[in-house]
């Protein structure tokens, strides 16, 4: 069958993902924030809009696991997203260094390194991803590509599709004989 159009988006390999995370300068406050942003995009598969509206009280421990609760996503779907331990470490490093106890999780940083404001915009997330990708030598990388990367990694390691679809708020496709197929319902 002839394929029309071009594939949309891309995703990273495990090595590229590690290289991307390594580009953030963890010694600076901005570096800790950027790494926490990248970790949530890559490890939890958040969208830019979800990341900028994320509040510190949404990160909770449930049944011995860290999760983001009541995350409002696309089409106002509300879901709970599991947080891998390595992502939680990066988020904790950022919140401890910035002194964030309440309100939005990510804030702007002045040129002098001081935290200010009550949040960041989606453009800040875009520029963080672009800047870190450029440092890592990865071309044409968008924030949504990190969501795709998370999805590809999750399909390899997820134990059950129902858990995956619940955490991602999706029901458009399901596994069948090792391949992903669209739901007929």
C-alpha positions, 0 to 999 in steps of 0.5 A, a space after each residue: 500500500 502506498 504511504 502518503 505524507 510524511 511521518 510526523 514527529 520523532 522520538 529519542 533513543 535511550 542514549 539521546 535521552 540520557 545525553 539530553 538530561 545531562 546537558 542541564 547544568 545541575 549546579 545552577 538553579 536554572 539548570 535544576 529547573 530545566 532538568 526537572 522540566 525535562 525529566 517530567 516531559 521525558 519520564 511522565 510524558 507531560 504536555 507543555 500545557 500540563 507542565 506549566 499548570 502543574 502545582 506542587 500539591 499535585 505531586 503526592 505519594 499514593 500506595 508507596 508510589 509518587 504520582 501527579 494527581 488530578 492532572 487536567 490534560 487535553 480535552 479537560 481529561 483528568 488523570 493520575 500520572 505515575 512519577 518514576 523515582 529518577 524524575 522525583 529526585 530531579 523535581 525534589 532537587 529543584 523545589 528544595 533549591 528554589 524553596 517552592 512549597 506551594 503554588 505552581 511548581 515551575 517559576 521564572 528565574 532572573 538573570 541574577 539567578 533569583 526565582 521570581 513570579 508565579 509560573 512560566 509560560 509554554 514558551 519557556 518550556 519550548 526554549 528549555 527543550 530547544 536549548 538543551 537539545 542544541 547542547 546535546 547535538 540533537 536536531 529538530 527536537 520539540 517538547 512533544 517529541 519527549 512525550 512520544 519518547 516516553 510513550 515508546 519507552 512505556 510500551 516496552 516496559 509497561 505491565 498492562 495496557 489498562 494501567 498505561 492507558 489510564 495514566 496517559 488518558 488515552 483509549 484510541 489504541 490498544 496492543 494486539 499480537 505485539 502491534 498497536 491497533 486502533 480501537 474499533 469502538 
